[in-house]
Amino acid sequence: MAQNGANPAGGLSEAPPPASRRRGRLGLFLPFILLGLVVALWSAGWFYVRDRAGREIDGWLAREAAAGRAWTCADRSITGYPFRLELRCGSLALARSDGGFTLGPLTAVVQIYQPRHALFEAAGPFQVRQGDLTGEARWTALRGSFHGTADGFLRASLAVDGPQIDVAGAVPEPVSVAAQHLELHARPTPGRFDSDGAVDISLRLTQALAPIADALVGNRDPADLALDATLTRATVLRTGTVARELEKWRQAEGSLDIAGLSLVKGANRVQAKGSLDIDEAHRPAGQIDLRAAGVEGLVAGLVGQRYGADRGALVGNLIGGLLGSLAKPRGAEAAVPGEAPLKPLPPLRLVDGRLLFGPFQIPNVRLPALY
């Protein structure tokens, strides 16, 4: 007859103590408990960061308003839980004494683990008012990024598909430009940002159409533009009025140093280097050195305003031929097969509100004060 506590095989079996059973259950549920704690702590941290971001934005808006710049982010919301922050504005607007702008819906995104790298996209239109000028820009897609640091930035980029820009109030006629694609990049100039606040700028505009350029050059072919330049004393610029910021930049002896500008429009090709700044009368000033192919058509477009279309074309052909014959062989760049070589032209100088092509003043052109 089996005794109490004996199993049928004749061995003895003891029930595990209650404490051991509790530890076993705890070990089973411990990973879920730890996961819940992590989720709770992460959620608390995310909501803290979101609230702090909202307070920082409110503080910046208040400081801007005190300085006379009223920013409005309509229907502002900050979402993106759990790994990022998404700032959404139904529209963005700036109003100040000299004008302002409005922009369609805007979304800016930062990752929690990379808070200084922001991505943004916006829908049009962008409408701006500056004095007597009004402008509107539209596009099919606009995206950008900004990689900041504790005391500046590493890189800023903007890419726009199908941009179209119209400016009313410009003299002598309204300006209209449309293109297939636009890209703009900026970064601190290595070795010069700390010393003179220099920022490198790279601009690419492809398949651009501009009636005002068609009339000047003499063809309706789309143009491709590439610009690489350095803006010195860029760190003095803020979000004040245009007049105030440009005057600060002028007094700081800022300049736009053009390392390379390339324009291709049909058979016309131009390359340029030079430097521009602002003179004491607040007009653009400086000199641009030019190399070009198709110089006859370009010069005809410049001098035609003085001599009339037919005589201008004749004089342009004569001057263009003279320039071509005077250019030294070593001064002409090798061209792609089938293309004319680039030849040096007289420099384009901006002096005392006048635009000079070599020793000749371009007629009917006066450079107005920028502010």
Summary of the structure (lengths in Angstrom):
residues: 371
radius of gyration: 32.1
end to end distance: 113.2
largest distance: 133.2
contacts: 1023
relative contact order: 0.06
helix: 29%
strand: 43%
